[in-house]
Amino acid sequence: MVALAWNLIYNIWLTWEVSMNIRGYDVVELASFAQEKLGDRWGEMFLKAGLPLSPQSNAWYPLAAFCEVLERMEQALGVDFGRIAWESGRYSVDKAARGPHRLLFFFASPLFIIKRTNALWGFYHDFGKVVITPEGTSAVRFCLTGCPDLPEIYRHNIAGWVERALELAGGKDVKLEVLPREGDLLPFHASW
């Protein structure tokens, strides 16, 4: 009986440790974006990835399925790696700026957005955290930690999101770069 209990605890820990999930808000926006880009073909991609056609905003969905849809979209559209993911991130911010986060972008500055990145990350993800290192008043290096298995395509989605968020917050000539992995650190550089 004790061995069975320990086995159950271990399996729960193992599942919790390796799963990476995103909140449904992101999946809802991906569905809208995919519909615009692919027309009727979007639904098949969602179903093949195991995502519902009507995702719930507050539910949690596997990041792997989200990334599978991005990869399938890039293949279907014949574009370079990361391009659709980047566009999808930008699209998500544009939608959020017309909805629940409207005031955040209206009153924010780029630095304000950067300072709240970790809180925003924690709301939309059940894994990892963001470490920010300012580089003067208009540049920052930020690293994702605690998610070494994060798919590379998702980093492009994040970059598109941050780039557009900084633009909406008044950033001029925003540049965002996905930097090479540094062990378990996933670095980015942003300037505005």
C-alpha positions as a LaTeX table, in Angstrom:
\begin{tabular}{lrrr}
\hline
Residue & $x$ (\AA) & $y$ (\AA) & $z$ (\AA) \\
\hline
Met1 & 0.00 & 0.00 & 0.00 \\
Val2 & 2.81 & 2.42 & 0.91 \\
Ala3 & 4.63 & 1.56 & $-2.32$ \\
Leu4 & 1.46 & 2.26 & $-4.30$ \\
Ala5 & 1.09 & 5.65 & $-2.59$ \\
Trp6 & 4.71 & 6.59 & $-3.31$ \\
Asn7 & 4.29 & 5.48 & $-6.93$ \\
Leu8 & 1.20 & 7.69 & $-7.26$ \\
Ile9 & 3.01 & 10.68 & $-5.72$ \\
Tyr10 & 6.00 & 10.14 & $-8.00$ \\
Asn11 & 3.79 & 9.96 & $-11.12$ \\
Ile12 & 1.96 & 13.15 & $-10.14$ \\
Trp13 & 5.28 & 14.93 & $-9.52$ \\
Leu14 & 6.69 & 13.66 & $-12.83$ \\
Thr15 & 3.64 & 14.88 & $-14.76$ \\
Trp16 & 3.70 & 18.25 & $-13.00$ \\
Glu17 & 7.45 & 18.64 & $-13.49$ \\
Val18 & 7.50 & 18.11 & $-17.27$ \\
Ser19 & 4.22 & 19.68 & $-18.36$ \\
Met20 & 4.25 & 23.17 & $-19.81$ \\
Asn21 & 0.83 & 24.73 & $-20.24$ \\
Ile22 & $-0.47$ & 28.06 & $-21.42$ \\
Arg23 & $-3.70$ & 29.78 & $-20.50$ \\
Gly24 & $-6.55$ & 29.57 & $-22.96$ \\
Tyr25 & $-6.40$ & 33.28 & $-23.81$ \\
Asp26 & $-3.37$ & 32.52 & $-25.99$ \\
Val27 & $-5.13$ & 29.60 & $-27.66$ \\
Val28 & $-8.23$ & 31.71 & $-28.33$ \\
Glu29 & $-6.04$ & 34.32 & $-30.07$ \\
Leu30 & $-4.18$ & 31.62 & $-32.01$ \\
Ala31 & $-7.52$ & 30.25 & $-33.24$ \\
Ser32 & $-8.53$ & 33.72 & $-34.46$ \\
Phe33 & $-5.12$ & 34.29 & $-36.07$ \\
Ala34 & $-5.15$ & 30.85 & $-37.74$ \\
Gln35 & $-8.64$ & 31.46 & $-39.09$ \\
Glu36 & $-7.53$ & 34.75 & $-40.67$ \\
Lys37 & $-4.39$ & 33.20 & $-42.20$ \\
Leu38 & $-5.75$ & 29.82 & $-43.28$ \\
Gly39 & $-9.49$ & 30.17 & $-43.76$ \\
Asp40 & $-11.27$ & 26.82 & $-43.47$ \\
Arg41 & $-8.02$ & 24.85 & $-42.99$ \\
Trp42 & $-7.39$ & 26.18 & $-39.46$ \\
Gly43 & $-9.78$ & 23.81 & $-37.71$ \\
Glu44 & $-8.08$ & 20.69 & $-39.01$ \\
Met45 & $-4.73$ & 21.92 & $-37.65$ \\
Phe46 & $-6.24$ & 22.56 & $-34.22$ \\
Leu47 & $-7.88$ & 19.14 & $-34.08$ \\
Lys48 & $-4.72$ & 17.34 & $-35.22$ \\
Ala49 & $-2.78$ & 19.09 & $-32.45$ \\
Gly50 & $-5.42$ & 18.08 & $-29.88$ \\
Leu51 & $-6.79$ & 21.57 & $-29.34$ \\
Pro52 & $-10.53$ & 22.33 & $-29.28$ \\
Leu53 & $-12.13$ & 24.48 & $-31.95$ \\
Ser54 & $-13.67$ & 26.63 & $-29.21$ \\
Pro55 & $-10.96$ & 27.01 & $-26.55$ \\
Gln56 & $-11.91$ & 28.38 & $-23.13$ \\
Ser57 & $-10.03$ & 31.50 & $-22.00$ \\
Asn58 & $-9.40$ & 30.37 & $-18.43$ \\
Ala59 & $-8.55$ & 26.74 & $-19.23$ \\
Trp60 & $-4.98$ & 25.47 & $-19.54$ \\
Tyr61 & $-3.69$ & 23.86 & $-22.75$ \\
Pro62 & $-0.43$ & 22.08 & $-23.58$ \\
Leu63 & 2.24 & 24.38 & $-24.97$ \\
Ala64 & 3.33 & 21.54 & $-27.27$ \\
Ala65 & $-0.06$ & 21.59 & $-29.03$ \\
Phe66 & 0.11 & 25.39 & $-29.44$ \\
Cys67 & 3.56 & 25.05 & $-31.00$ \\
Glu68 & 2.42 & 22.22 & $-33.25$ \\
Val69 & $-0.24$ & 24.51 & $-34.72$ \\
Leu70 & 2.37 & 27.25 & $-35.31$ \\
Glu71 & 4.68 & 24.76 & $-37.06$ \\
Arg72 & 1.84 & 23.40 & $-39.22$ \\
Met73 & 0.83 & 26.94 & $-40.18$ \\
Glu74 & 4.38 & 27.78 & $-41.24$ \\
Gln75 & 4.57 & 24.63 & $-43.35$ \\
Ala76 & 1.16 & 25.26 & $-44.94$ \\
Leu77 & 2.03 & 28.86 & $-45.77$ \\
Gly78 & 5.59 & 28.08 & $-46.88$ \\
Val79 & 7.25 & 30.77 & $-44.77$ \\
Asp80 & 10.58 & 30.90 & $-42.94$ \\
Phe81 & 10.89 & 29.36 & $-39.48$ \\
Gly82 & 9.57 & 31.65 & $-36.75$ \\
Arg83 & 7.78 & 34.12 & $-39.02$ \\
Ile84 & 4.21 & 32.97 & $-38.31$ \\
Ala85 & 5.02 & 32.53 & $-34.62$ \\
Trp86 & 6.32 & 36.13 & $-34.47$ \\
Glu87 & 3.24 & 37.44 & $-36.30$ \\
Ser88 & 1.00 & 35.44 & $-33.98$ \\
Gly89 & 2.61 & 37.07 & $-30.93$ \\
Arg90 & 2.08 & 40.53 & $-32.39$ \\
Tyr91 & $-1.51$ & 39.67 & $-33.30$ \\
Ser92 & $-2.19$ & 38.53 & $-29.73$ \\
Val93 & $-1.05$ & 41.88 & $-28.31$ \\
Asp94 & $-3.15$ & 43.80 & $-30.82$ \\
Lys95 & $-6.21$ & 41.82 & $-29.71$ \\
Ala96 & $-5.38$ & 42.29 & $-26.02$ \\
Ala97 & $-4.92$ & 46.03 & $-26.56$ \\
Arg98 & $-8.49$ & 46.23 & $-27.83$ \\
Gly99 & $-9.77$ & 44.08 & $-24.97$ \\
Pro100 & $-8.80$ & 43.24 & $-21.40$ \\
His101 & $-5.40$ & 44.98 & $-21.41$ \\
Arg102 & $-6.51$ & 48.16 & $-23.20$ \\
Leu103 & $-5.64$ & 50.51 & $-20.33$ \\
Leu104 & $-2.32$ & 48.77 & $-19.68$ \\
Phe105 & $-1.01$ & 49.79 & $-23.09$ \\
Phe106 & $-2.73$ & 53.19 & $-23.15$ \\
Phe107 & $-1.04$ & 54.44 & $-19.98$ \\
Ala108 & 2.13 & 52.35 & $-20.10$ \\
Ser109 & 5.68 & 53.12 & $-21.10$ \\
Pro110 & 8.05 & 50.47 & $-22.47$ \\
Leu111 & 9.82 & 50.32 & $-19.10$ \\
Phe112 & 6.49 & 49.87 & $-17.31$ \\
Ile113 & 5.71 & 46.89 & $-19.57$ \\
Ile114 & 9.16 & 45.37 & $-19.03$ \\
Lys115 & 8.87 & 45.68 & $-15.24$ \\
Arg116 & 5.62 & 43.72 & $-15.31$ \\
Thr117 & 6.82 & 41.01 & $-17.67$ \\
Asn118 & 7.27 & 38.40 & $-14.97$ \\
Ala119 & 3.75 & 38.96 & $-13.60$ \\
Leu120 & 2.28 & 38.73 & $-17.09$ \\
Trp121 & 4.32 & 35.60 & $-17.79$ \\
Gly122 & 3.08 & 33.95 & $-14.59$ \\
Phe123 & $-0.55$ & 34.67 & $-15.45$ \\
Tyr124 & $-0.35$ & 33.04 & $-18.89$ \\
His125 & 2.12 & 30.19 & $-18.19$ \\
Asp126 & 2.36 & 27.48 & $-15.54$ \\
Phe127 & 6.13 & 27.17 & $-15.93$ \\
Gly128 & 9.29 & 29.27 & $-15.87$ \\
Lys129 & 9.93 & 32.85 & $-14.94$ \\
Val130 & 11.49 & 35.94 & $-16.49$ \\
Val131 & 14.72 & 37.54 & $-15.26$ \\
Ile132 & 15.27 & 41.11 & $-16.43$ \\
Thr133 & 18.58 & 42.97 & $-16.69$ \\
Pro134 & 18.22 & 46.67 & $-17.65$ \\
Glu135 & 20.78 & 48.09 & $-20.07$ \\
Gly136 & 20.33 & 51.82 & $-19.73$ \\
Thr137 & 16.96 & 53.55 & $-20.07$ \\
Ser138 & 15.88 & 52.12 & $-23.41$ \\
Ala139 & 17.21 & 48.58 & $-23.61$ \\
Val140 & 16.89 & 45.38 & $-21.63$ \\
Arg141 & 18.09 & 41.81 & $-21.69$ \\
Phe142 & 15.57 & 39.32 & $-20.41$ \\
Cys143 & 15.94 & 35.59 & $-19.94$ \\
Leu144 & 13.41 & 32.84 & $-19.47$ \\
Thr145 & 14.45 & 30.37 & $-16.79$ \\
Gly146 & 12.92 & 27.12 & $-15.62$ \\
Cys147 & 11.86 & 26.00 & $-19.07$ \\
Pro148 & 14.90 & 24.48 & $-20.82$ \\
Asp149 & 12.69 & 22.39 & $-23.11$ \\
Leu150 & 10.77 & 25.37 & $-24.44$ \\
Pro151 & 10.27 & 24.88 & $-28.19$ \\
Glu152 & 12.30 & 27.33 & $-30.25$ \\
Ile153 & 9.23 & 28.35 & $-32.26$ \\
Tyr154 & 7.57 & 29.60 & $-29.07$ \\
Arg155 & 10.49 & 31.94 & $-28.42$ \\
His156 & 9.59 & 33.67 & $-31.70$ \\
Asn157 & 5.99 & 33.99 & $-30.52$ \\
Ile158 & 7.22 & 35.61 & $-27.29$ \\
Ala159 & 9.49 & 37.97 & $-29.25$ \\
Gly160 & 6.61 & 39.11 & $-31.45$ \\
Trp161 & 4.46 & 39.69 & $-28.37$ \\
Val162 & 7.10 & 41.74 & $-26.55$ \\
Glu163 & 7.99 & 43.74 & $-29.68$ \\
Arg164 & 4.39 & 44.76 & $-30.30$ \\
Ala165 & 3.74 & 45.46 & $-26.60$ \\
Leu166 & 6.71 & 47.84 & $-26.50$ \\
Glu167 & 5.47 & 49.59 & $-29.66$ \\
Leu168 & 1.98 & 50.06 & $-28.22$ \\
Ala169 & 3.53 & 51.41 & $-25.01$ \\
Gly170 & 5.23 & 54.18 & $-26.98$ \\
Gly171 & 8.54 & 52.56 & $-27.86$ \\
Lys172 & 10.20 & 54.11 & $-30.90$ \\
Asp173 & 12.22 & 52.01 & $-33.34$ \\
Val174 & 11.66 & 48.85 & $-31.26$ \\
Lys175 & 14.11 & 46.04 & $-31.93$ \\
Leu176 & 13.81 & 42.60 & $-30.42$ \\
Glu177 & 16.33 & 39.82 & $-30.84$ \\
Val178 & 16.06 & 36.14 & $-29.92$ \\
Leu179 & 19.56 & 35.32 & $-28.62$ \\
Pro180 & 21.20 & 31.87 & $-28.67$ \\
Arg181 & 20.43 & 29.60 & $-25.73$ \\
Glu182 & 22.87 & 29.74 & $-22.84$ \\
Gly183 & 22.42 & 26.38 & $-21.14$ \\
Asp184 & 19.07 & 26.57 & $-19.35$ \\
Leu185 & 18.73 & 30.32 & $-19.99$ \\
Leu186 & 16.70 & 31.49 & $-22.97$ \\
Pro187 & 17.82 & 35.10 & $-23.55$ \\
Phe188 & 16.30 & 37.94 & $-25.57$ \\
His189 & 17.39 & 41.54 & $-26.12$ \\
Ala190 & 15.00 & 44.43 & $-26.55$ \\
Ser191 & 15.65 & 48.08 & $-27.30$ \\
Trp192 & 13.38 & 51.03 & $-28.01$ \\
\hline
\end{tabular}
